[in-house]
C-alpha cells in the first residue's frame, strides 16, 4: 500500500501565538508521525502552490484580492473576529490548497493508493466570497474542482466530520449535483449552519446531507450515522473519488467542541471511509486536515489515519475514554435524515 504524504515547512509561517489555530498544531502532527516511524513509510510529495485559475474555480476575485491586499502590507490583519492573515498567509494558503491538489493528483495518477494532506490553515469555512472560521482558501473544494477539471472525475464525495459545519464547502457545491457533500457536526455551534433541511438547491437538491448533533454525542452515535446514513448515501451516489475533511475537534478533550469522540472512535471513522472507498471508487481517497485544537488528540489522530492508510492495525490513544459519557440517542435524527433524503 502506497500512501502519499503532502505537507510543507512553510505551513508554520501563518502563525498567531495564542490563537487556537497556531503553528504548533501542525508541528505536533509532524512530531507524532516522525516519532511513530511513519515518515519513512509514506511517499513524500512536495506540494506546489495553487494558481489563480484554480482558486477562481471556487472563489471570487474579491476573495483573492482581500488576501493579496494583506500580503502587500506589513502586519497581521483580522479578517473577522476569528480569522487572521499575515503578509505571508496568502502564499501559505496557496500551498495548503496545493497540497490537497497534489494529494488528488498522486491518487488519480496511480502514483499512490491513497493520500493524506496535513495542511494549515484549514479551509472548509471559506465560502466563495469570504474568509472565515480560521480558513482562507477552501482546500478541499479547490481539490475537488481540480479532480473534475484536470482528471475528468465526474462525481466527488466530500465527507466532513469536523465538529464545526463546513459551511464554505456546502455553499460552493450547494447547487452542484456532481458533488455529494455530507457533514456530521455539532449543532448549535459555530458557524450556525448545517440544518437538516439544508439539502441543496436546483440541480443539486439532495446532494447536501447534514447530520447536526447536539453536544455530548460520542463513538456510538458516529458509528450509527456512518452505518445508517453515510454508507447508504455514498453507495447510492457512487462517487469516483472520496475527499475527507477531517477535524479532530469532535474529540472529548478538544477545547472548542462539545462532542465525546475518542481516538478509537475516530480510527473507526477513517477505516470505514477506506472500506467505502474500496467498494465505491477503487480505493481512491484523500484525507485533508481541518480543525482540532487539543494537540495530543490532533497529533495522535493523524498518526492513526496514517496507520490506517498504510494498512496497519495500530491505534495510538494517550487519552482513552472520556471520564463520563452522557447517554445520547441518535435514532430520531437518523429517521429524519432518511425521510428527507429517502435513504
PLY file of the C-alpha trace (Angstrom):
ply
format ascii 1.0
element vertex 343
property float x
property float y
property float z
element edge 342
property int vertex1
property int vertex2
end_header
0.00 0.00 0.00
1.48 3.35 -1.06
0.27 6.42 0.82
1.20 9.89 -0.40
2.01 12.42 2.31
1.78 16.10 1.48
2.82 18.84 3.88
5.28 21.76 3.88
7.58 23.53 6.33
6.10 26.87 5.26
2.80 25.99 6.96
4.29 27.35 10.21
4.70 30.85 8.70
0.99 31.56 9.13
1.00 31.94 12.90
-0.63 33.98 15.64
0.59 32.79 19.06
-2.30 32.48 21.49
-4.83 31.93 18.72
-6.40 28.43 18.64
-5.22 27.92 15.03
-1.47 28.33 15.51
1.68 26.80 14.05
2.07 24.40 16.97
-0.85 22.38 15.65
0.94 21.14 12.57
4.25 20.82 14.38
2.58 18.42 16.82
1.33 16.29 13.93
4.75 16.24 12.27
6.40 15.23 15.54
3.98 12.39 16.17
4.25 10.99 12.65
8.03 11.11 12.94
8.09 9.58 16.44
5.95 6.69 15.21
8.48 5.94 12.46
5.89 6.60 9.78
7.86 9.19 7.85
9.93 6.56 6.05
6.83 4.53 5.17
4.99 7.37 3.44
5.55 8.69 -0.07
6.58 12.30 0.42
5.24 14.54 -2.33
6.19 18.22 -2.41
3.15 20.46 -2.93
3.09 23.32 -5.41
1.04 26.47 -4.78
-2.33 26.68 -6.49
-2.75 29.01 -9.43
-5.21 31.90 -9.63
-7.23 29.84 -12.11
-7.54 27.01 -9.58
-8.58 29.46 -6.85
-11.19 31.08 -9.13
-12.74 27.67 -9.73
-14.36 28.04 -6.28
-13.68 31.60 -5.05
-14.49 35.08 -6.32
-11.88 37.59 -7.47
-12.74 39.77 -4.45
-11.99 36.82 -2.14
-8.46 36.54 -3.52
-7.90 40.30 -3.67
-8.59 40.57 0.06
-5.67 38.21 0.73
-3.48 39.98 -1.83
-4.05 43.26 0.00
-2.90 41.69 3.28
0.15 40.22 1.52
1.14 43.69 0.36
1.02 45.04 3.91
3.34 44.68 6.85
1.19 43.49 9.73
-1.31 40.93 10.95
-4.86 41.67 9.82
-8.08 40.48 11.43
-10.42 39.42 8.63
-13.17 38.81 11.20
-13.35 38.06 14.91
-11.97 34.53 14.43
-9.79 34.77 11.33
-6.39 36.37 10.88
-3.97 36.78 7.99
-0.34 37.86 7.77
1.64 39.11 4.77
2.89 35.50 4.35
-0.55 33.93 4.70
-1.61 34.04 1.05
1.39 32.01 -0.06
0.92 29.58 2.82
-2.77 29.16 1.92
-1.86 28.63 -1.73
0.49 25.84 -0.62
-2.17 24.29 1.62
-4.65 24.13 -1.25
-1.83 22.95 -3.48
-1.12 20.09 -1.10
-4.76 18.98 -1.37
-4.48 19.14 -5.16
-1.18 17.24 -5.07
-2.80 14.53 -2.96
-5.57 14.17 -5.55
-3.00 14.05 -8.37
-0.99 11.34 -6.60
-4.05 9.14 -6.17
-5.65 9.68 -9.56
-2.37 9.25 -11.44
-1.79 5.90 -9.74
1.37 7.11 -8.04
-0.25 6.35 -4.67
-3.15 4.23 -3.48
-4.40 6.93 -1.13
-3.14 10.17 0.38
-3.12 12.46 3.38
-2.70 16.23 3.18
-1.50 17.59 6.53
-2.08 21.29 5.98
-2.92 24.60 7.56
-4.64 26.99 7.54
-7.78 24.84 7.32
-10.30 25.52 4.58
-13.84 24.26 4.99
-15.34 27.52 6.31
-14.03 29.61 3.39
-17.04 30.48 1.22
-16.92 31.63 -2.41
-16.60 35.26 -1.24
-15.42 35.25 2.38
-12.60 34.04 4.59
-13.93 32.93 7.99
-13.57 30.42 10.80
-9.73 30.36 10.65
-9.98 29.46 6.93
-8.50 31.43 4.00
-8.88 29.22 0.90
-11.17 26.20 0.72
-8.57 23.48 0.24
-10.94 20.54 -0.19
-13.23 22.39 -2.63
-10.30 23.50 -4.78
-9.05 19.90 -4.84
-12.50 18.60 -5.84
-12.79 21.02 -8.74
-9.25 20.13 -9.84
-10.13 16.43 -9.84
-13.01 17.20 -12.17
-11.26 19.64 -14.49
-7.81 18.03 -14.71
-8.68 14.34 -14.39
-12.19 14.13 -15.78
-13.66 12.86 -12.50
-17.43 13.06 -12.78
-18.65 12.57 -9.20
-16.87 13.56 -5.99
-17.90 12.80 -2.42
-16.80 15.28 0.25
-17.35 13.92 3.75
-16.73 16.39 6.59
-16.63 15.27 10.21
-15.10 18.33 11.79
-17.06 19.40 14.89
-17.98 22.61 13.03
-20.19 22.56 9.95
-18.28 23.01 6.69
-20.42 25.92 5.54
-17.96 27.10 2.90
-17.78 23.72 1.20
-21.55 23.45 1.33
-22.01 26.90 -0.21
-19.60 26.20 -3.06
-21.34 22.99 -4.15
-24.91 23.68 -3.00
-26.39 23.65 -6.50
-23.97 21.10 -7.98
-25.22 17.52 -8.50
-21.69 16.29 -9.28
-20.53 16.72 -5.66
-22.18 14.99 -2.71
-21.42 16.89 0.49
-22.06 15.13 3.80
-21.39 16.83 7.12
-21.63 15.44 10.66
-21.24 18.32 13.09
-22.21 19.74 16.46
-25.33 21.93 16.44
-26.00 24.51 17.72
-22.40 25.61 17.27
-20.25 27.85 15.08
-20.93 28.83 12.27
-24.67 28.25 12.81
-25.32 26.49 9.50
-25.86 22.84 8.57
-29.51 22.31 9.40
-31.29 19.12 8.34
-33.33 20.98 5.71
-30.25 22.42 4.02
-30.22 19.82 1.25
-29.04 21.68 -1.85
-30.63 23.87 -4.50
-31.69 23.47 -8.10
-29.98 20.55 -9.79
-28.03 19.97 -6.58
-31.08 19.39 -4.41
-30.48 16.27 -2.33
-26.70 16.42 -2.79
-26.13 18.09 0.58
-26.73 15.88 3.62
-26.37 17.38 7.07
-26.33 15.45 10.34
-26.47 18.14 13.07
-25.84 16.64 16.51
-26.33 18.24 19.92
-23.25 18.35 22.13
-22.44 15.16 24.01
-22.54 12.54 21.25
-19.67 10.10 21.03
-18.37 6.99 19.28
-21.65 5.06 19.23
-23.61 7.88 17.59
-20.99 8.48 14.92
-20.76 4.77 14.15
-24.52 4.57 13.75
-24.65 7.62 11.48
-21.88 6.17 9.34
-23.64 2.82 9.06
-27.19 4.11 8.51
-26.68 7.45 6.71
-23.21 7.86 5.24
-22.76 4.37 3.82
-26.15 4.13 2.03
-25.83 7.70 0.72
-22.35 7.02 -0.66
-23.40 3.72 -2.22
-26.35 5.43 -3.91
-24.21 8.32 -5.21
-21.39 6.04 -6.48
-18.55 8.59 -6.33
-15.43 8.34 -8.45
-13.32 9.92 -5.69
-13.72 10.44 -1.94
-12.32 13.51 -0.18
-12.46 13.60 3.62
-12.37 16.85 5.62
-11.02 15.64 8.95
-11.47 17.73 12.07
-10.15 16.18 15.29
-12.13 18.75 17.27
-15.01 16.37 18.00
-12.64 14.61 20.41
-13.74 14.80 24.03
-10.62 16.77 25.06
-10.97 19.48 22.41
-11.39 22.98 23.91
-13.57 24.29 21.07
-16.05 21.42 20.79
-18.58 19.66 22.97
-18.58 16.16 21.49
-17.32 12.93 23.03
-15.46 11.09 20.28
-12.38 9.10 21.28
-9.32 8.45 19.16
-10.50 4.87 18.78
-13.81 6.26 17.52
-12.01 8.48 15.05
-9.98 5.50 13.88
-13.22 3.64 13.17
-14.44 6.54 11.02
-11.23 6.62 8.97
-11.27 2.87 8.39
-14.97 2.98 7.48
-14.11 5.62 4.88
-11.39 3.37 3.48
-13.83 0.47 3.25
-16.37 2.64 1.41
-13.71 3.87 -0.99
-12.65 0.33 -1.79
-16.24 -0.61 -2.62
-17.26 2.56 -4.45
-14.27 4.08 -6.23
-11.36 1.68 -6.35
-9.90 2.94 -3.07
-9.34 6.48 -4.39
-9.45 8.59 -1.23
-7.73 11.65 0.21
-7.81 12.82 3.84
-7.22 16.54 4.42
-6.65 18.29 7.74
-9.21 20.77 9.05
-9.70 21.53 12.77
-8.52 20.01 16.03
-7.19 22.15 18.88
-6.08 19.74 21.57
-2.57 18.98 20.37
-2.20 15.36 21.57
-5.62 14.39 20.18
-4.82 16.11 16.89
-1.36 14.58 16.56
-2.29 11.03 17.54
-5.42 11.24 15.40
-3.36 11.98 12.29
-0.85 9.30 13.24
-3.75 6.84 13.36
-5.01 7.96 9.94
-1.55 7.29 8.54
-1.55 3.80 10.10
-4.97 3.11 8.58
-4.00 4.33 5.11
-0.87 2.16 5.21
-3.00 -0.88 6.07
-1.68 -1.15 9.63
-3.83 -2.08 12.63
-2.07 0.10 15.21
-4.06 2.71 17.16
-2.33 5.27 19.37
-4.50 6.82 22.08
-3.00 8.61 25.10
-6.43 9.66 26.38
-8.79 6.69 26.19
-12.44 7.11 27.14
-13.98 10.34 28.45
-14.42 10.41 32.25
-18.20 10.44 31.83
-20.35 9.87 28.77
-23.92 11.09 28.64
-26.42 8.77 27.01
-27.26 10.23 23.62
-29.90 8.86 21.27
-29.26 9.45 17.57
-32.10 7.33 16.17
-34.57 10.21 15.78
-32.05 12.24 13.79
-31.31 9.29 11.51
-35.02 8.74 10.88
-35.43 12.39 9.90
-32.46 12.17 7.50
-33.94 9.01 5.98
-37.26 10.76 5.40
-35.72 13.88 3.90
-33.24 12.05 1.67
-35.22 8.85 1.06
-32.38 6.62 2.17
0 1
1 2
2 3
3 4
4 5
5 6
6 7
7 8
8 9
9 10
10 11
11 12
12 13
13 14
14 15
15 16
16 17
17 18
18 19
19 20
20 21
21 22
22 23
23 24
24 25
25 26
26 27
27 28
28 29
29 30
30 31
31 32
32 33
33 34
34 35
35 36
36 37
37 38
38 39
39 40
40 41
41 42
42 43
43 44
44 45
45 46
46 47
47 48
48 49
49 50
50 51
51 52
52 53
53 54
54 55
55 56
56 57
57 58
58 59
59 60
60 61
61 62
62 63
63 64
64 65
65 66
66 67
67 68
68 69
69 70
70 71
71 72
72 73
73 74
74 75
75 76
76 77
77 78
78 79
79 80
80 81
81 82
82 83
83 84
84 85
85 86
86 87
87 88
88 89
89 90
90 91
91 92
92 93
93 94
94 95
95 96
96 97
97 98
98 99
99 100
100 101
101 102
102 103
103 104
104 105
105 106
106 107
107 108
108 109
109 110
110 111
111 112
112 113
113 114
114 115
115 116
116 117
117 118
118 119
119 120
120 121
121 122
122 123
123 124
124 125
125 126
126 127
127 128
128 129
129 130
130 131
131 132
132 133
133 134
134 135
135 136
136 137
137 138
138 139
139 140
140 141
141 142
142 143
143 144
144 145
145 146
146 147
147 148
148 149
149 150
150 151
151 152
152 153
153 154
154 155
155 156
156 157
157 158
158 159
159 160
160 161
161 162
162 163
163 164
164 165
165 166
166 167
167 168
168 169
169 170
170 171
171 172
172 173
173 174
174 175
175 176
176 177
177 178
178 179
179 180
180 181
181 182
182 183
183 184
184 185
185 186
186 187
187 188
188 189
189 190
190 191
191 192
192 193
193 194
194 195
195 196
196 197
197 198
198 199
199 200
200 201
201 202
202 203
203 204
204 205
205 206
206 207
207 208
208 209
209 210
210 211
211 212
212 213
213 214
214 215
215 216
216 217
217 218
218 219
219 220
220 221
221 222
222 223
223 224
224 225
225 226
226 227
227 228
228 229
229 230
230 231
231 232
232 233
233 234
234 235
235 236
236 237
237 238
238 239
239 240
240 241
241 242
242 243
243 244
244 245
245 246
246 247
247 248
248 249
249 250
250 251
251 252
252 253
253 254
254 255
255 256
256 257
257 258
258 259
259 260
260 261
261 262
262 263
263 264
264 265
265 266
266 267
267 268
268 269
269 270
270 271
271 272
272 273
273 274
274 275
275 276
276 277
277 278
278 279
279 280
280 281
281 282
282 283
283 284
284 285
285 286
286 287
287 288
288 289
289 290
290 291
291 292
292 293
293 294
294 295
295 296
296 297
297 298
298 299
299 300
300 301
301 302
302 303
303 304
304 305
305 306
306 307
307 308
308 309
309 310
310 311
311 312
312 313
313 314
314 315
315 316
316 317
317 318
318 319
319 320
320 321
321 322
322 323
323 324
324 325
325 326
326 327
327 328
328 329
329 330
330 331
331 332
332 333
333 334
334 335
335 336
336 337
337 338
338 339
339 340
340 341
341 342
